[in-house]
Amino acid sequence: MASRTMGSETPRLAGFGDMSALLTTESKLWRSLGVDLPLRLTAEILSFGSRRLQAQAEHVAALGRCGSPAETLKLQADFVMKTLTDYQREADTLSRDVVDTAVPESGKAARSVTA
């Protein structure tokens, strides 16, 4: 039985076109979403956690220097507001990382529009 391919030609299947191009695209997608994205998110989350722990340690030290209940309440309120802002910013960063990794061209377009 004769092969349908000649030399280094890649077989074409009905509806799929060039199989090597399809496999290349699929393997890039798998690597991007299955390897790159989890590593990128893990690095970002660990970095964020480190910054938050540092902020918490500095806050506790500052509480120890408070001289009145009013000063303590103000310090606590400021810390909570800063914490909420940091978490919102981190959620935005993680969302952007997911979009940039899943759809690389959309991240570039969005950055160029906002720049």
C-alpha positions as CSV (number, residue, x, y, z in Angstrom):
1,M,0.0,0.0,0.0
2,A,1.5,3.3,-1.1
3,S,1.9,6.2,1.4
4,R,0.1,9.4,0.6
5,T,3.1,11.6,1.5
6,M,6.1,12.2,-0.6
7,G,9.5,12.9,1.1
8,S,9.2,15.4,3.9
9,E,5.7,16.5,3.0
10,T,3.3,16.7,5.9
11,P,0.0,14.8,5.5
12,R,-3.1,16.9,5.1
13,L,-6.3,15.7,6.7
14,A,-9.7,16.9,5.5
15,G,-10.7,19.9,7.6
16,F,-7.4,20.1,9.5
17,G,-5.0,21.4,6.8
18,D,-1.3,21.0,7.6
19,M,-1.0,18.6,10.6
20,S,2.5,19.9,11.6
21,A,1.1,23.5,11.8
22,L,-1.8,22.3,13.9
23,L,0.4,20.3,16.3
24,T,2.8,23.3,16.6
25,T,-0.1,25.6,17.4
26,E,-1.6,23.1,19.9
27,S,1.8,22.5,21.6
28,K,2.4,26.3,21.9
29,L,-1.1,26.7,23.4
30,W,-0.6,23.9,25.9
31,R,2.8,25.2,26.9
32,S,1.4,28.7,27.3
33,L,-1.6,27.7,29.4
34,G,-0.3,24.6,31.0
35,V,3.2,25.7,31.9
36,D,3.9,29.4,31.4
37,L,0.7,30.7,33.0
38,P,0.9,28.7,36.2
39,L,4.5,29.6,36.7
40,R,3.8,33.3,36.0
41,L,0.9,33.4,38.4
42,T,2.8,31.5,41.1
43,A,5.7,33.9,40.9
44,E,3.4,36.9,41.1
45,I,1.4,35.5,44.0
46,L,4.5,34.7,46.0
47,S,5.9,38.2,45.3
48,F,2.6,39.8,46.4
49,G,2.5,37.6,49.5
50,S,6.0,38.7,50.4
51,R,5.1,42.4,50.0
52,R,1.9,41.9,52.1
53,L,3.9,40.2,54.9
54,Q,6.4,43.0,54.9
55,A,3.6,45.6,55.1
56,Q,2.0,43.7,58.0
57,A,5.3,43.5,59.9
58,E,5.8,47.3,59.4
59,H,2.2,47.9,60.5
60,V,2.6,45.9,63.7
61,A,5.8,47.8,64.5
62,A,4.0,51.1,63.9
63,L,1.2,50.1,66.2
64,G,3.8,49.6,69.0
65,R,4.8,53.3,68.6
66,C,1.2,54.6,68.9
67,G,0.7,57.0,71.8
68,S,-3.1,57.2,71.9
69,P,-6.2,55.2,70.9
70,A,-7.1,57.8,68.2
71,E,-3.7,57.4,66.7
72,T,-4.1,53.6,66.7
73,L,-7.5,53.8,65.1
74,K,-6.2,56.1,62.3
75,L,-3.2,53.8,61.7
76,Q,-5.5,50.8,61.5
77,A,-8.0,52.5,59.1
78,D,-5.1,53.6,56.9
79,F,-3.7,50.1,56.9
80,V,-7.0,48.6,55.9
81,M,-7.5,51.0,53.1
82,K,-4.0,50.4,51.7
83,T,-4.5,46.7,52.0
84,L,-7.8,46.8,50.0
85,T,-6.1,48.9,47.4
86,D,-3.2,46.5,47.2
87,Y,-5.5,43.5,46.8
88,Q,-7.5,45.2,44.1
89,R,-4.3,46.1,42.2
90,E,-3.1,42.5,42.6
91,A,-6.4,41.1,41.2
92,D,-6.0,43.4,38.2
93,T,-2.4,42.2,37.7
94,L,-3.3,38.5,37.9
95,S,-6.2,39.1,35.5
96,R,-3.9,40.9,33.0
97,D,-1.4,38.0,33.3
98,V,-4.1,35.5,32.4
99,V,-5.3,37.5,29.4
100,D,-1.7,38.2,28.2
101,T,-0.8,34.5,28.4
102,A,-4.1,33.1,27.0
103,V,-4.4,35.7,24.2
104,P,-0.9,37.3,23.7
105,E,-2.0,39.7,20.9
106,S,-4.9,41.1,23.0
107,G,-2.5,42.1,25.8
108,K,-0.2,43.9,23.4
109,A,-3.1,45.7,21.8
110,A,-4.5,46.8,25.2
111,R,-1.1,48.0,26.4
112,S,-0.6,50.1,23.3
113,V,-4.0,51.7,23.6
114,T,-3.4,52.7,27.2
115,A,0.1,53.9,26.6
